[in-house]
Amino acid sequence: MVKSLRESKAKLSELVELASRGQDVLISVRGRVKARLTRAAPPVHPSAGSAWARELRALQRAYGTPEAKSRVEEILAQDREDRL
C-alpha cells in the first residue's frame, strides 16, 4: 500500500494499525517512495541471552585458571606428538 506523506499524516493511527497487522505501508513524497512503515520485530525475551551468558561465565571460570592453561598446553603438545 502506498500513501502520500500528506495522507499518512492525516491517517497515521490507521496506518500504524495496518502495519502492526503485517501490512507494509510505503510513504511517498512527490510520487517517490521515501519510507516504509512495517511491523516491529517481536521483543527479545531478556532471559534469552542469560543462559548463554551463564554458560560463558562457567567456561571462563573452568578454563581461565592456571591449571586449565597447563591442561590446554598438554593437549596441544600431545596433538603435535601425534602428527610426528
N, C-alpha and C positions, 0 to 999 in steps of 0.2 A: 504494500500500500504506500503510495507516495502522496504526501501532503505538503502544501506550501508552508513557508515559515509563518505567514500571517494566519493561516488556518490552524496551524499547530499551536500557536499562542492562544487562540480562542478556545481550542478544544484539548488542551494539554491533559487534563484529568482523564478524558475519554481515551486518548492515545496511550497514556501510561497504562491504563487498564488493559487495552488491547495487547500491548507489549508484554504485560505480565502474564497474559494467557498464551504467549508464544508467537504472536503475530508481529513480524518486524515492520516497523514504520519508518519509511525513508522521508527525510525532511529536505525540501528543495528551496533554493534561493534563486530567483530569476530563471527557473526551469532547470537548474543543475542541482543534483543531489549533493548535499553538504554534510548530512549527518544521518545516523541510524539509531533509532530507539528500539531496543531489544530487551528480552527478558534477562534479568540479572542472574548470574550464576548462583547456585544454591550455596548457602554459607557453609564453610568448612567447620565441622564439629571440633571444638577446642581440644578434645581428647584424642583426635585422630593422629596428631603428631607426638602425643605424650608417650605412647608405647615405644615408638621408635627412639625418642629421647632417653627413656629409661634404659633401653637396651644398649644404646650407645654409651651411656654413663657406666653401665656394668662392664662393657668391654674395655673401656678406658681404665677402670679400676683393675680389671684382671690382667690386662696387658701393658699397663703403664708402670709396672713395678720393675725394679732391677732384676728380680728373679725371672720375670717374663722376658726381659730383654735377653738374658742368657739363654733361655729356652729357645727363643727365636734364632739366636746365633747358632745354637746346636743344630737346629733343624736345617738351617742354611748350610752348615758345614757338612751334615750328612748328605744333603742333596748334592753338594759338589762332589763328595766322595763317590756317590752312586754314578755320576757321569763319567768318572775316570775308568 
